Amino acid sequence: MSFRSMIERQAAYRLFSSVLPDDHAKQFSADSYIDRLPILHGPDCRVLDLGCGEGASRIRFEQQAQAIEWYGVDIADSPEVAGRLAEVERVITFDGVNLPFGDQCFDVVFSRQVFEHVRHPDALAREAARVLKPGGAFVGSVAYLEPYHSRSIFNFTPYGLMTVLGDAGLEVSELRPGIDAYTLIGRQMLAGPRFFQVFFRHSPVNMLLEGLGRLTGLANRHRNFLKLQFAGHICFHATKPPATRHDSRAVHDSFQGTP
């Protein structure tokens, strides 16, 4: 039996195969979705950074397209918010569940390593879906096999993430492996030395699995599956289904409580 056949016979592979991308098997991050933003959603889309922390993503988004209308939201008290050096325009404080925006007013909701810190992830995922326009995207990353960090509460398995997003009414289109778990464990053991940051692009276990996959002739989808088994982070892309004829709700393009 070939290595490929062994993978395809696994129940987990059959469960996730429809959301495993086959375009490439490179290590991914939430920021990789920012690079794709102008192509997928246009240069003048409206973006919400859900759990924006210091608000640093605004610069990254505007580097891709200056016409992007960026908003950030976060709770009042978190280590990341405490690290904010100055007031950031269009950053709004919320209660951790109820987003202070009208229905269907964002093209993209972006969330980088936030949901493992959220006390009520199902409720917040439903809110993310509510504020998205039909056809809009919820993208980002969550912890999978990462050790405890910064008041984290939950870690998500690939199946758990698909379940939470699916129950919120979103359609998961892809799951991609982020940095591998062993690198994150090493960083935790050594109290986070800066040289570990280099592995957020190419971490050791991912490079090992990439080499194994190429040696055995595995397709990109199979290599993504292998890497996902050992991922510290899972990157995700989900969409809100387009409005149907039966959906008569008006699109509310006004904001509640914004500057």
Sequence and secondary structure as in RCSB ss.txt:
>XXXX:A:sequence
MSFRSMIERQAAYRLFSSVLPDDHAKQFSADSYIDRLPILHGPDCRVLDLGCGEGASRIRFEQQAQAIEWYGVDI
ADSPEVAGRLAEVERVITFDGVNLPFGDQCFDVVFSRQVFEHVRHPDALAREAARVLKPGGAFVGSVAYLEPYHS
RSIFNFTPYGLMTVLGDAGLEVSELRPGIDAYTLIGRQMLAGPRFFQVFFRHSPVNMLLEGLGRLTGLANRHRNF
LKLQFAGHICFHATKPPATRHDSRAVHDSFQGTP
>XXXX:A:secstr
  HHHHHHTSHHHHHHGGGS  S      HHHHHHHHHHHH TT EEEEET TT THHHHHHHH TT EEEEEE 
SS HHHHT  S  TTEEE  SS  SB TT EEEEEEES GGG S HHHHHHHHHHHEEEEEEEEEEEESS    T
T      HHHHHHHHHHTT EEEEEEE SBHHHHHHHHHTT  GGGGGGGTS HHHHHHHHHHHHTT  HHHHHH
HHHTTBSEEEEEEE     TT        BSS  
